[in-house]
Every structure is written in C-alpha cells, then in structure tokens.
Amino acid sequence: MDINPQWITLVFASNAMIASIAGAFVNTRNAKIEFKANVLSVNRQRWIETMCDLVANLNSQLLTTAAVRHTVEEPIGTVIARDPELFRRVESLLRTVSKTELMLNPLEKDHQQLKALMSEAVDQLRSSSPGGDIEECIDVISRDIIQLSQAILKREWVRVKRGE
C-alpha cells in the first residue's frame, strides 16, 4: 500500500493548524479567567479596607454620641437643633451608617444582621428617654457590630486568598 507523501504532509499540517488554534483559544480563555480573578480579588480587598474604616468610624461615632446622649434629659431633636457641633456629629454618624449599609449585600444573612444592629443603635440614640444606661446599651451593640463585621471580613479575606 502506497501512501502519497502529500497526504502525510496534509495530515501533519492540519494537526499543527488545529493545535495552534486550540492553543490560542485555551490561552485566551485562561487569560480571561485569571484577569477576572485578579480584578475581583483587588476589588474585594478594596471593599474589605473600606468596610474596616467604616466600621471603625461607626463604632467611634456611636460611642461618642451615646456619651453625649447620656447627658441629655430633654428631647434629643431640640438639643441637636441648638448645638451645631452636636448636629455635625449626628450627621456624620448617620452618613457613616448609610455608607456602611450601601456596602452590604442585602441577600446575605450576616449583612442583614449587621444592618439590623446599626438600626438598633440609631433607634436607641433617637429614643425620647433611653431606658437604663444608654452608654452600656450602645457599647453592647458596638461590640456585636465588631464581632459580626470580623466574621464577614474574615470570610471575604478567605475569598481573596483563594482568588475568587
């Protein structure tokens, strides 16, 4: 049986062409996956850093506002309206709460819990006559916020390390 050398050349050339096309396709696909993973990791790291800053600011502002709130006997709205410095502090606290809420995923249970804790703290500060020691109440909520935030941030950090 005679095999024409041109057929052998054609088969080898076809294999080489298919291999080069498949190789380019695989390389392109892998590059896209790696790029996506890197971009997601960088964005997740940025989110973690921002959340750390927001939670630290939030707790500082909650505890400071609770200390001021503890000294106020009259309706809090009246006091805030009269005192421009207190007004700025409360405004800053509410801005931090809003920014933090915007960073959360409403579909994740622990994110919902964090939002509920922040709302509870603000409600306690807004109450007309805080029951018991407002500073102690806010301190407990503040510690719960930190503990829950640590769990959320740890989970996200693990995802960064895995390249997700």
Chimera marker file (.cmm) of the C-alpha trace (Angstrom):
<marker_set name="trace">
<marker id="1" x="0.000" y="0.000" z="0.000" r="1" g="1" b="0" radius="0.5"/>
<marker id="2" x="1.457" y="3.236" z="-1.148" r="1" g="1" b="0" radius="0.5"/>
<marker id="3" x="0.753" y="6.385" z="0.852" r="1" g="1" b="0" radius="0.5"/>
<marker id="4" x="1.129" y="9.582" z="-1.001" r="1" g="1" b="0" radius="0.5"/>
<marker id="5" x="3.622" y="11.873" z="0.821" r="1" g="1" b="0" radius="0.5"/>
<marker id="6" x="1.298" y="14.811" z="0.141" r="1" g="1" b="0" radius="0.5"/>
<marker id="7" x="-1.385" y="13.163" z="2.281" r="1" g="1" b="0" radius="0.5"/>
<marker id="8" x="1.042" y="12.744" z="5.142" r="1" g="1" b="0" radius="0.5"/>
<marker id="9" x="2.052" y="16.383" z="4.823" r="1" g="1" b="0" radius="0.5"/>
<marker id="10" x="-1.619" y="17.422" z="4.753" r="1" g="1" b="0" radius="0.5"/>
<marker id="11" x="-2.400" y="15.419" z="7.907" r="1" g="1" b="0" radius="0.5"/>
<marker id="12" x="0.569" y="16.883" z="9.808" r="1" g="1" b="0" radius="0.5"/>
<marker id="13" x="-0.232" y="20.415" z="8.620" r="1" g="1" b="0" radius="0.5"/>
<marker id="14" x="-3.878" y="20.001" z="9.659" r="1" g="1" b="0" radius="0.5"/>
<marker id="15" x="-2.831" y="18.755" z="13.099" r="1" g="1" b="0" radius="0.5"/>
<marker id="16" x="-0.474" y="21.684" z="13.502" r="1" g="1" b="0" radius="0.5"/>
<marker id="17" x="-3.198" y="24.148" z="12.476" r="1" g="1" b="0" radius="0.5"/>
<marker id="18" x="-5.763" y="22.614" z="14.847" r="1" g="1" b="0" radius="0.5"/>
<marker id="19" x="-3.237" y="22.595" z="17.715" r="1" g="1" b="0" radius="0.5"/>
<marker id="20" x="-2.329" y="26.255" z="17.175" r="1" g="1" b="0" radius="0.5"/>
<marker id="21" x="-5.981" y="27.332" z="17.040" r="1" g="1" b="0" radius="0.5"/>
<marker id="22" x="-6.904" y="25.253" z="20.103" r="1" g="1" b="0" radius="0.5"/>
<marker id="23" x="-3.821" y="26.502" z="21.969" r="1" g="1" b="0" radius="0.5"/>
<marker id="24" x="-4.713" y="30.122" z="21.262" r="1" g="1" b="0" radius="0.5"/>
<marker id="25" x="-8.291" y="29.510" z="22.368" r="1" g="1" b="0" radius="0.5"/>
<marker id="26" x="-7.203" y="27.847" z="25.621" r="1" g="1" b="0" radius="0.5"/>
<marker id="27" x="-4.629" y="30.578" z="26.347" r="1" g="1" b="0" radius="0.5"/>
<marker id="28" x="-7.201" y="33.312" z="25.726" r="1" g="1" b="0" radius="0.5"/>
<marker id="29" x="-9.748" y="31.582" z="27.942" r="1" g="1" b="0" radius="0.5"/>
<marker id="30" x="-7.216" y="31.111" z="30.753" r="1" g="1" b="0" radius="0.5"/>
<marker id="31" x="-6.108" y="34.740" z="30.493" r="1" g="1" b="0" radius="0.5"/>
<marker id="32" x="-9.720" y="35.924" z="30.819" r="1" g="1" b="0" radius="0.5"/>
<marker id="33" x="-10.289" y="33.725" z="33.876" r="1" g="1" b="0" radius="0.5"/>
<marker id="34" x="-7.067" y="34.912" z="35.526" r="1" g="1" b="0" radius="0.5"/>
<marker id="35" x="-7.827" y="38.564" z="34.740" r="1" g="1" b="0" radius="0.5"/>
<marker id="36" x="-11.315" y="38.236" z="36.184" r="1" g="1" b="0" radius="0.5"/>
<marker id="37" x="-9.978" y="36.584" z="39.346" r="1" g="1" b="0" radius="0.5"/>
<marker id="38" x="-7.353" y="39.305" z="39.804" r="1" g="1" b="0" radius="0.5"/>
<marker id="39" x="-9.845" y="42.113" z="39.275" r="1" g="1" b="0" radius="0.5"/>
<marker id="40" x="-12.312" y="40.521" z="41.691" r="1" g="1" b="0" radius="0.5"/>
<marker id="41" x="-9.591" y="39.997" z="44.299" r="1" g="1" b="0" radius="0.5"/>
<marker id="42" x="-8.420" y="43.597" z="44.045" r="1" g="1" b="0" radius="0.5"/>
<marker id="43" x="-11.994" y="44.897" z="44.285" r="1" g="1" b="0" radius="0.5"/>
<marker id="44" x="-12.722" y="42.612" z="47.236" r="1" g="1" b="0" radius="0.5"/>
<marker id="45" x="-9.549" y="43.816" z="49.017" r="1" g="1" b="0" radius="0.5"/>
<marker id="46" x="-10.647" y="47.412" z="48.472" r="1" g="1" b="0" radius="0.5"/>
<marker id="47" x="-14.102" y="46.546" z="49.842" r="1" g="1" b="0" radius="0.5"/>
<marker id="48" x="-12.518" y="44.967" z="52.931" r="1" g="1" b="0" radius="0.5"/>
<marker id="49" x="-10.370" y="48.051" z="53.586" r="1" g="1" b="0" radius="0.5"/>
<marker id="50" x="-13.333" y="50.381" z="53.148" r="1" g="1" b="0" radius="0.5"/>
<marker id="51" x="-15.513" y="48.286" z="55.457" r="1" g="1" b="0" radius="0.5"/>
<marker id="52" x="-12.806" y="48.255" z="58.137" r="1" g="1" b="0" radius="0.5"/>
<marker id="53" x="-12.638" y="52.052" z="58.029" r="1" g="1" b="0" radius="0.5"/>
<marker id="54" x="-16.417" y="52.431" z="58.044" r="1" g="1" b="0" radius="0.5"/>
<marker id="55" x="-16.953" y="50.052" z="60.972" r="1" g="1" b="0" radius="0.5"/>
<marker id="56" x="-14.190" y="51.746" z="62.982" r="1" g="1" b="0" radius="0.5"/>
<marker id="57" x="-15.714" y="55.179" z="62.305" r="1" g="1" b="0" radius="0.5"/>
<marker id="58" x="-19.196" y="53.886" z="63.044" r="1" g="1" b="0" radius="0.5"/>
<marker id="59" x="-18.242" y="52.473" z="66.430" r="1" g="1" b="0" radius="0.5"/>
<marker id="60" x="-16.323" y="55.587" z="67.387" r="1" g="1" b="0" radius="0.5"/>
<marker id="61" x="-19.258" y="57.785" z="66.440" r="1" g="1" b="0" radius="0.5"/>
<marker id="62" x="-21.804" y="55.544" z="68.178" r="1" g="1" b="0" radius="0.5"/>
<marker id="63" x="-19.883" y="55.528" z="71.446" r="1" g="1" b="0" radius="0.5"/>
<marker id="64" x="-19.225" y="59.277" z="71.346" r="1" g="1" b="0" radius="0.5"/>
<marker id="65" x="-22.840" y="60.066" z="70.551" r="1" g="1" b="0" radius="0.5"/>
<marker id="66" x="-24.010" y="57.722" z="73.317" r="1" g="1" b="0" radius="0.5"/>
<marker id="67" x="-21.831" y="59.577" z="75.820" r="1" g="1" b="0" radius="0.5"/>
<marker id="68" x="-23.400" y="62.875" z="74.760" r="1" g="1" b="0" radius="0.5"/>
<marker id="69" x="-26.905" y="61.354" z="74.677" r="1" g="1" b="0" radius="0.5"/>
<marker id="70" x="-26.440" y="60.110" z="78.236" r="1" g="1" b="0" radius="0.5"/>
<marker id="71" x="-26.146" y="63.702" z="79.477" r="1" g="1" b="0" radius="0.5"/>
<marker id="72" x="-29.281" y="64.967" z="77.702" r="1" g="1" b="0" radius="0.5"/>
<marker id="73" x="-32.608" y="64.954" z="79.504" r="1" g="1" b="0" radius="0.5"/>
<marker id="74" x="-34.713" y="66.963" z="77.067" r="1" g="1" b="0" radius="0.5"/>
<marker id="75" x="-35.886" y="65.764" z="73.625" r="1" g="1" b="0" radius="0.5"/>
<marker id="76" x="-32.819" y="64.937" z="71.571" r="1" g="1" b="0" radius="0.5"/>
<marker id="77" x="-34.097" y="66.720" z="68.448" r="1" g="1" b="0" radius="0.5"/>
<marker id="78" x="-34.262" y="70.022" z="70.325" r="1" g="1" b="0" radius="0.5"/>
<marker id="79" x="-30.724" y="69.651" z="71.658" r="1" g="1" b="0" radius="0.5"/>
<marker id="80" x="-29.335" y="68.733" z="68.221" r="1" g="1" b="0" radius="0.5"/>
<marker id="81" x="-31.059" y="71.716" z="66.617" r="1" g="1" b="0" radius="0.5"/>
<marker id="82" x="-29.499" y="74.106" z="69.171" r="1" g="1" b="0" radius="0.5"/>
<marker id="83" x="-25.969" y="72.734" z="69.128" r="1" g="1" b="0" radius="0.5"/>
<marker id="84" x="-24.183" y="72.992" z="65.743" r="1" g="1" b="0" radius="0.5"/>
<marker id="85" x="-21.307" y="70.735" z="66.858" r="1" g="1" b="0" radius="0.5"/>
<marker id="86" x="-23.677" y="68.001" z="68.023" r="1" g="1" b="0" radius="0.5"/>
<marker id="87" x="-25.635" y="68.406" z="64.776" r="1" g="1" b="0" radius="0.5"/>
<marker id="88" x="-22.423" y="67.784" z="62.770" r="1" g="1" b="0" radius="0.5"/>
<marker id="89" x="-21.587" y="64.718" z="64.868" r="1" g="1" b="0" radius="0.5"/>
<marker id="90" x="-25.043" y="63.194" z="64.429" r="1" g="1" b="0" radius="0.5"/>
<marker id="91" x="-24.998" y="63.974" z="60.719" r="1" g="1" b="0" radius="0.5"/>
<marker id="92" x="-21.598" y="62.289" z="60.420" r="1" g="1" b="0" radius="0.5"/>
<marker id="93" x="-22.860" y="59.241" z="62.309" r="1" g="1" b="0" radius="0.5"/>
<marker id="94" x="-25.894" y="58.922" z="60.028" r="1" g="1" b="0" radius="0.5"/>
<marker id="95" x="-23.687" y="59.323" z="56.943" r="1" g="1" b="0" radius="0.5"/>
<marker id="96" x="-21.400" y="56.538" z="58.180" r="1" g="1" b="0" radius="0.5"/>
<marker id="97" x="-24.394" y="54.278" z="58.831" r="1" g="1" b="0" radius="0.5"/>
<marker id="98" x="-25.705" y="54.967" z="55.324" r="1" g="1" b="0" radius="0.5"/>
<marker id="99" x="-22.333" y="54.343" z="53.673" r="1" g="1" b="0" radius="0.5"/>
<marker id="100" x="-21.942" y="51.099" z="55.574" r="1" g="1" b="0" radius="0.5"/>
<marker id="101" x="-25.423" y="49.956" z="54.585" r="1" g="1" b="0" radius="0.5"/>
<marker id="102" x="-24.624" y="50.693" z="50.934" r="1" g="1" b="0" radius="0.5"/>
<marker id="103" x="-21.566" y="48.429" z="51.170" r="1" g="1" b="0" radius="0.5"/>
<marker id="104" x="-23.641" y="45.487" z="52.390" r="1" g="1" b="0" radius="0.5"/>
<marker id="105" x="-25.250" y="42.754" z="50.318" r="1" g="1" b="0" radius="0.5"/>
<marker id="106" x="-28.954" y="42.634" z="51.241" r="1" g="1" b="0" radius="0.5"/>
<marker id="107" x="-29.120" y="38.971" z="50.193" r="1" g="1" b="0" radius="0.5"/>
<marker id="108" x="-26.607" y="37.743" z="52.775" r="1" g="1" b="0" radius="0.5"/>
<marker id="109" x="-27.909" y="36.914" z="56.238" r="1" g="1" b="0" radius="0.5"/>
<marker id="110" x="-24.962" y="38.277" z="58.238" r="1" g="1" b="0" radius="0.5"/>
<marker id="111" x="-25.085" y="41.514" z="56.245" r="1" g="1" b="0" radius="0.5"/>
<marker id="112" x="-28.777" y="41.830" z="57.164" r="1" g="1" b="0" radius="0.5"/>
<marker id="113" x="-27.865" y="41.241" z="60.809" r="1" g="1" b="0" radius="0.5"/>
<marker id="114" x="-25.228" y="43.969" z="60.669" r="1" g="1" b="0" radius="0.5"/>
<marker id="115" x="-27.748" y="46.392" z="59.192" r="1" g="1" b="0" radius="0.5"/>
<marker id="116" x="-30.218" y="45.487" z="61.960" r="1" g="1" b="0" radius="0.5"/>
<marker id="117" x="-27.588" y="46.169" z="64.643" r="1" g="1" b="0" radius="0.5"/>
<marker id="118" x="-26.817" y="49.572" z="63.170" r="1" g="1" b="0" radius="0.5"/>
<marker id="119" x="-30.536" y="50.416" z="63.024" r="1" g="1" b="0" radius="0.5"/>
<marker id="120" x="-30.958" y="49.292" z="66.617" r="1" g="1" b="0" radius="0.5"/>
<marker id="121" x="-28.115" y="51.558" z="67.736" r="1" g="1" b="0" radius="0.5"/>
<marker id="122" x="-29.537" y="54.573" z="65.919" r="1" g="1" b="0" radius="0.5"/>
<marker id="123" x="-33.006" y="53.848" z="67.330" r="1" g="1" b="0" radius="0.5"/>
<marker id="124" x="-31.565" y="53.717" z="70.849" r="1" g="1" b="0" radius="0.5"/>
<marker id="125" x="-29.865" y="57.068" z="70.337" r="1" g="1" b="0" radius="0.5"/>
<marker id="126" x="-33.057" y="58.599" z="68.924" r="1" g="1" b="0" radius="0.5"/>
<marker id="127" x="-35.330" y="57.347" z="71.694" r="1" g="1" b="0" radius="0.5"/>
<marker id="128" x="-37.033" y="60.096" z="73.659" r="1" g="1" b="0" radius="0.5"/>
<marker id="129" x="-35.985" y="58.697" z="77.001" r="1" g="1" b="0" radius="0.5"/>
<marker id="130" x="-33.394" y="55.963" z="76.720" r="1" g="1" b="0" radius="0.5"/>
<marker id="131" x="-34.109" y="53.213" z="79.192" r="1" g="1" b="0" radius="0.5"/>
<marker id="132" x="-31.305" y="52.375" z="81.579" r="1" g="1" b="0" radius="0.5"/>
<marker id="133" x="-27.757" y="53.259" z="80.712" r="1" g="1" b="0" radius="0.5"/>
<marker id="134" x="-27.626" y="54.293" z="77.045" r="1" g="1" b="0" radius="0.5"/>
<marker id="135" x="-23.837" y="54.091" z="77.023" r="1" g="1" b="0" radius="0.5"/>
<marker id="136" x="-23.902" y="50.465" z="78.181" r="1" g="1" b="0" radius="0.5"/>
<marker id="137" x="-26.560" y="49.581" z="75.610" r="1" g="1" b="0" radius="0.5"/>
<marker id="138" x="-24.609" y="51.180" z="72.751" r="1" g="1" b="0" radius="0.5"/>
<marker id="139" x="-21.396" y="49.570" z="73.989" r="1" g="1" b="0" radius="0.5"/>
<marker id="140" x="-23.016" y="46.117" z="73.745" r="1" g="1" b="0" radius="0.5"/>
<marker id="141" x="-24.343" y="46.863" z="70.249" r="1" g="1" b="0" radius="0.5"/>
<marker id="142" x="-20.940" y="48.237" z="69.253" r="1" g="1" b="0" radius="0.5"/>
<marker id="143" x="-19.199" y="45.037" z="70.353" r="1" g="1" b="0" radius="0.5"/>
<marker id="144" x="-21.770" y="42.978" z="68.442" r="1" g="1" b="0" radius="0.5"/>
<marker id="145" x="-21.142" y="45.087" z="65.330" r="1" g="1" b="0" radius="0.5"/>
<marker id="146" x="-17.406" y="44.497" z="65.610" r="1" g="1" b="0" radius="0.5"/>
<marker id="147" x="-17.810" y="40.757" z="66.159" r="1" g="1" b="0" radius="0.5"/>
<marker id="148" x="-20.162" y="40.338" z="63.213" r="1" g="1" b="0" radius="0.5"/>
<marker id="149" x="-18.015" y="42.566" z="60.996" r="1" g="1" b="0" radius="0.5"/>
<marker id="150" x="-14.944" y="40.485" z="61.826" r="1" g="1" b="0" radius="0.5"/>
<marker id="151" x="-16.736" y="37.330" z="60.681" r="1" g="1" b="0" radius="0.5"/>
<marker id="152" x="-17.850" y="38.992" z="57.441" r="1" g="1" b="0" radius="0.5"/>
<marker id="153" x="-14.392" y="40.430" z="56.738" r="1" g="1" b="0" radius="0.5"/>
<marker id="154" x="-12.674" y="37.119" z="57.504" r="1" g="1" b="0" radius="0.5"/>
<marker id="155" x="-14.928" y="35.296" z="55.047" r="1" g="1" b="0" radius="0.5"/>
<marker id="156" x="-14.186" y="37.874" z="52.355" r="1" g="1" b="0" radius="0.5"/>
<marker id="157" x="-10.449" y="37.720" z="53.061" r="1" g="1" b="0" radius="0.5"/>
<marker id="158" x="-10.510" y="33.941" z="52.597" r="1" g="1" b="0" radius="0.5"/>
<marker id="159" x="-12.166" y="34.502" z="49.223" r="1" g="1" b="0" radius="0.5"/>
<marker id="160" x="-9.395" y="36.956" z="48.275" r="1" g="1" b="0" radius="0.5"/>
<marker id="161" x="-6.746" y="34.391" z="49.188" r="1" g="1" b="0" radius="0.5"/>
<marker id="162" x="-8.485" y="31.764" z="47.046" r="1" g="1" b="0" radius="0.5"/>
<marker id="163" x="-8.556" y="34.226" z="44.143" r="1" g="1" b="0" radius="0.5"/>
<marker id="164" x="-12.330" y="34.456" z="43.921" r="1" g="1" b="0" radius="0.5"/>
<link id1="1" id2="2" r="1" g="1" b="0" radius="0.2"/>
<link id1="2" id2="3" r="1" g="1" b="0" radius="0.2"/>
<link id1="3" id2="4" r="1" g="1" b="0" radius="0.2"/>
<link id1="4" id2="5" r="1" g="1" b="0" radius="0.2"/>
<link id1="5" id2="6" r="1" g="1" b="0" radius="0.2"/>
<link id1="6" id2="7" r="1" g="1" b="0" radius="0.2"/>
<link id1="7" id2="8" r="1" g="1" b="0" radius="0.2"/>
<link id1="8" id2="9" r="1" g="1" b="0" radius="0.2"/>
<link id1="9" id2="10" r="1" g="1" b="0" radius="0.2"/>
<link id1="10" id2="11" r="1" g="1" b="0" radius="0.2"/>
<link id1="11" id2="12" r="1" g="1" b="0" radius="0.2"/>
<link id1="12" id2="13" r="1" g="1" b="0" radius="0.2"/>
<link id1="13" id2="14" r="1" g="1" b="0" radius="0.2"/>
<link id1="14" id2="15" r="1" g="1" b="0" radius="0.2"/>
<link id1="15" id2="16" r="1" g="1" b="0" radius="0.2"/>
<link id1="16" id2="17" r="1" g="1" b="0" radius="0.2"/>
<link id1="17" id2="18" r="1" g="1" b="0" radius="0.2"/>
<link id1="18" id2="19" r="1" g="1" b="0" radius="0.2"/>
<link id1="19" id2="20" r="1" g="1" b="0" radius="0.2"/>
<link id1="20" id2="21" r="1" g="1" b="0" radius="0.2"/>
<link id1="21" id2="22" r="1" g="1" b="0" radius="0.2"/>
<link id1="22" id2="23" r="1" g="1" b="0" radius="0.2"/>
<link id1="23" id2="24" r="1" g="1" b="0" radius="0.2"/>
<link id1="24" id2="25" r="1" g="1" b="0" radius="0.2"/>
<link id1="25" id2="26" r="1" g="1" b="0" radius="0.2"/>
<link id1="26" id2="27" r="1" g="1" b="0" radius="0.2"/>
<link id1="27" id2="28" r="1" g="1" b="0" radius="0.2"/>
<link id1="28" id2="29" r="1" g="1" b="0" radius="0.2"/>
<link id1="29" id2="30" r="1" g="1" b="0" radius="0.2"/>
<link id1="30" id2="31" r="1" g="1" b="0" radius="0.2"/>
<link id1="31" id2="32" r="1" g="1" b="0" radius="0.2"/>
<link id1="32" id2="33" r="1" g="1" b="0" radius="0.2"/>
<link id1="33" id2="34" r="1" g="1" b="0" radius="0.2"/>
<link id1="34" id2="35" r="1" g="1" b="0" radius="0.2"/>
<link id1="35" id2="36" r="1" g="1" b="0" radius="0.2"/>
<link id1="36" id2="37" r="1" g="1" b="0" radius="0.2"/>
<link id1="37" id2="38" r="1" g="1" b="0" radius="0.2"/>
<link id1="38" id2="39" r="1" g="1" b="0" radius="0.2"/>
<link id1="39" id2="40" r="1" g="1" b="0" radius="0.2"/>
<link id1="40" id2="41" r="1" g="1" b="0" radius="0.2"/>
<link id1="41" id2="42" r="1" g="1" b="0" radius="0.2"/>
<link id1="42" id2="43" r="1" g="1" b="0" radius="0.2"/>
<link id1="43" id2="44" r="1" g="1" b="0" radius="0.2"/>
<link id1="44" id2="45" r="1" g="1" b="0" radius="0.2"/>
<link id1="45" id2="46" r="1" g="1" b="0" radius="0.2"/>
<link id1="46" id2="47" r="1" g="1" b="0" radius="0.2"/>
<link id1="47" id2="48" r="1" g="1" b="0" radius="0.2"/>
<link id1="48" id2="49" r="1" g="1" b="0" radius="0.2"/>
<link id1="49" id2="50" r="1" g="1" b="0" radius="0.2"/>
<link id1="50" id2="51" r="1" g="1" b="0" radius="0.2"/>
<link id1="51" id2="52" r="1" g="1" b="0" radius="0.2"/>
<link id1="52" id2="53" r="1" g="1" b="0" radius="0.2"/>
<link id1="53" id2="54" r="1" g="1" b="0" radius="0.2"/>
<link id1="54" id2="55" r="1" g="1" b="0" radius="0.2"/>
<link id1="55" id2="56" r="1" g="1" b="0" radius="0.2"/>
<link id1="56" id2="57" r="1" g="1" b="0" radius="0.2"/>
<link id1="57" id2="58" r="1" g="1" b="0" radius="0.2"/>
<link id1="58" id2="59" r="1" g="1" b="0" radius="0.2"/>
<link id1="59" id2="60" r="1" g="1" b="0" radius="0.2"/>
<link id1="60" id2="61" r="1" g="1" b="0" radius="0.2"/>
<link id1="61" id2="62" r="1" g="1" b="0" radius="0.2"/>
<link id1="62" id2="63" r="1" g="1" b="0" radius="0.2"/>
<link id1="63" id2="64" r="1" g="1" b="0" radius="0.2"/>
<link id1="64" id2="65" r="1" g="1" b="0" radius="0.2"/>
<link id1="65" id2="66" r="1" g="1" b="0" radius="0.2"/>
<link id1="66" id2="67" r="1" g="1" b="0" radius="0.2"/>
<link id1="67" id2="68" r="1" g="1" b="0" radius="0.2"/>
<link id1="68" id2="69" r="1" g="1" b="0" radius="0.2"/>
<link id1="69" id2="70" r="1" g="1" b="0" radius="0.2"/>
<link id1="70" id2="71" r="1" g="1" b="0" radius="0.2"/>
<link id1="71" id2="72" r="1" g="1" b="0" radius="0.2"/>
<link id1="72" id2="73" r="1" g="1" b="0" radius="0.2"/>
<link id1="73" id2="74" r="1" g="1" b="0" radius="0.2"/>
<link id1="74" id2="75" r="1" g="1" b="0" radius="0.2"/>
<link id1="75" id2="76" r="1" g="1" b="0" radius="0.2"/>
<link id1="76" id2="77" r="1" g="1" b="0" radius="0.2"/>
<link id1="77" id2="78" r="1" g="1" b="0" radius="0.2"/>
<link id1="78" id2="79" r="1" g="1" b="0" radius="0.2"/>
<link id1="79" id2="80" r="1" g="1" b="0" radius="0.2"/>
<link id1="80" id2="81" r="1" g="1" b="0" radius="0.2"/>
<link id1="81" id2="82" r="1" g="1" b="0" radius="0.2"/>
<link id1="82" id2="83" r="1" g="1" b="0" radius="0.2"/>
<link id1="83" id2="84" r="1" g="1" b="0" radius="0.2"/>
<link id1="84" id2="85" r="1" g="1" b="0" radius="0.2"/>
<link id1="85" id2="86" r="1" g="1" b="0" radius="0.2"/>
<link id1="86" id2="87" r="1" g="1" b="0" radius="0.2"/>
<link id1="87" id2="88" r="1" g="1" b="0" radius="0.2"/>
<link id1="88" id2="89" r="1" g="1" b="0" radius="0.2"/>
<link id1="89" id2="90" r="1" g="1" b="0" radius="0.2"/>
<link id1="90" id2="91" r="1" g="1" b="0" radius="0.2"/>
<link id1="91" id2="92" r="1" g="1" b="0" radius="0.2"/>
<link id1="92" id2="93" r="1" g="1" b="0" radius="0.2"/>
<link id1="93" id2="94" r="1" g="1" b="0" radius="0.2"/>
<link id1="94" id2="95" r="1" g="1" b="0" radius="0.2"/>
<link id1="95" id2="96" r="1" g="1" b="0" radius="0.2"/>
<link id1="96" id2="97" r="1" g="1" b="0" radius="0.2"/>
<link id1="97" id2="98" r="1" g="1" b="0" radius="0.2"/>
<link id1="98" id2="99" r="1" g="1" b="0" radius="0.2"/>
<link id1="99" id2="100" r="1" g="1" b="0" radius="0.2"/>
<link id1="100" id2="101" r="1" g="1" b="0" radius="0.2"/>
<link id1="101" id2="102" r="1" g="1" b="0" radius="0.2"/>
<link id1="102" id2="103" r="1" g="1" b="0" radius="0.2"/>
<link id1="103" id2="104" r="1" g="1" b="0" radius="0.2"/>
<link id1="104" id2="105" r="1" g="1" b="0" radius="0.2"/>
<link id1="105" id2="106" r="1" g="1" b="0" radius="0.2"/>
<link id1="106" id2="107" r="1" g="1" b="0" radius="0.2"/>
<link id1="107" id2="108" r="1" g="1" b="0" radius="0.2"/>
<link id1="108" id2="109" r="1" g="1" b="0" radius="0.2"/>
<link id1="109" id2="110" r="1" g="1" b="0" radius="0.2"/>
<link id1="110" id2="111" r="1" g="1" b="0" radius="0.2"/>
<link id1="111" id2="112" r="1" g="1" b="0" radius="0.2"/>
<link id1="112" id2="113" r="1" g="1" b="0" radius="0.2"/>
<link id1="113" id2="114" r="1" g="1" b="0" radius="0.2"/>
<link id1="114" id2="115" r="1" g="1" b="0" radius="0.2"/>
<link id1="115" id2="116" r="1" g="1" b="0" radius="0.2"/>
<link id1="116" id2="117" r="1" g="1" b="0" radius="0.2"/>
<link id1="117" id2="118" r="1" g="1" b="0" radius="0.2"/>
<link id1="118" id2="119" r="1" g="1" b="0" radius="0.2"/>
<link id1="119" id2="120" r="1" g="1" b="0" radius="0.2"/>
<link id1="120" id2="121" r="1" g="1" b="0" radius="0.2"/>
<link id1="121" id2="122" r="1" g="1" b="0" radius="0.2"/>
<link id1="122" id2="123" r="1" g="1" b="0" radius="0.2"/>
<link id1="123" id2="124" r="1" g="1" b="0" radius="0.2"/>
<link id1="124" id2="125" r="1" g="1" b="0" radius="0.2"/>
<link id1="125" id2="126" r="1" g="1" b="0" radius="0.2"/>
<link id1="126" id2="127" r="1" g="1" b="0" radius="0.2"/>
<link id1="127" id2="128" r="1" g="1" b="0" radius="0.2"/>
<link id1="128" id2="129" r="1" g="1" b="0" radius="0.2"/>
<link id1="129" id2="130" r="1" g="1" b="0" radius="0.2"/>
<link id1="130" id2="131" r="1" g="1" b="0" radius="0.2"/>
<link id1="131" id2="132" r="1" g="1" b="0" radius="0.2"/>
<link id1="132" id2="133" r="1" g="1" b="0" radius="0.2"/>
<link id1="133" id2="134" r="1" g="1" b="0" radius="0.2"/>
<link id1="134" id2="135" r="1" g="1" b="0" radius="0.2"/>
<link id1="135" id2="136" r="1" g="1" b="0" radius="0.2"/>
<link id1="136" id2="137" r="1" g="1" b="0" radius="0.2"/>
<link id1="137" id2="138" r="1" g="1" b="0" radius="0.2"/>
<link id1="138" id2="139" r="1" g="1" b="0" radius="0.2"/>
<link id1="139" id2="140" r="1" g="1" b="0" radius="0.2"/>
<link id1="140" id2="141" r="1" g="1" b="0" radius="0.2"/>
<link id1="141" id2="142" r="1" g="1" b="0" radius="0.2"/>
<link id1="142" id2="143" r="1" g="1" b="0" radius="0.2"/>
<link id1="143" id2="144" r="1" g="1" b="0" radius="0.2"/>
<link id1="144" id2="145" r="1" g="1" b="0" radius="0.2"/>
<link id1="145" id2="146" r="1" g="1" b="0" radius="0.2"/>
<link id1="146" id2="147" r="1" g="1" b="0" radius="0.2"/>
<link id1="147" id2="148" r="1" g="1" b="0" radius="0.2"/>
<link id1="148" id2="149" r="1" g="1" b="0" radius="0.2"/>
<link id1="149" id2="150" r="1" g="1" b="0" radius="0.2"/>
<link id1="150" id2="151" r="1" g="1" b="0" radius="0.2"/>
<link id1="151" id2="152" r="1" g="1" b="0" radius="0.2"/>
<link id1="152" id2="153" r="1" g="1" b="0" radius="0.2"/>
<link id1="153" id2="154" r="1" g="1" b="0" radius="0.2"/>
<link id1="154" id2="155" r="1" g="1" b="0" radius="0.2"/>
<link id1="155" id2="156" r="1" g="1" b="0" radius="0.2"/>
<link id1="156" id2="157" r="1" g="1" b="0" radius="0.2"/>
<link id1="157" id2="158" r="1" g="1" b="0" radius="0.2"/>
<link id1="158" id2="159" r="1" g="1" b="0" radius="0.2"/>
<link id1="159" id2="160" r="1" g="1" b="0" radius="0.2"/>
<link id1="160" id2="161" r="1" g="1" b="0" radius="0.2"/>
<link id1="161" id2="162" r="1" g="1" b="0" radius="0.2"/>
<link id1="162" id2="163" r="1" g="1" b="0" radius="0.2"/>
<link id1="163" id2="164" r="1" g="1" b="0" radius="0.2"/>
</marker_set>
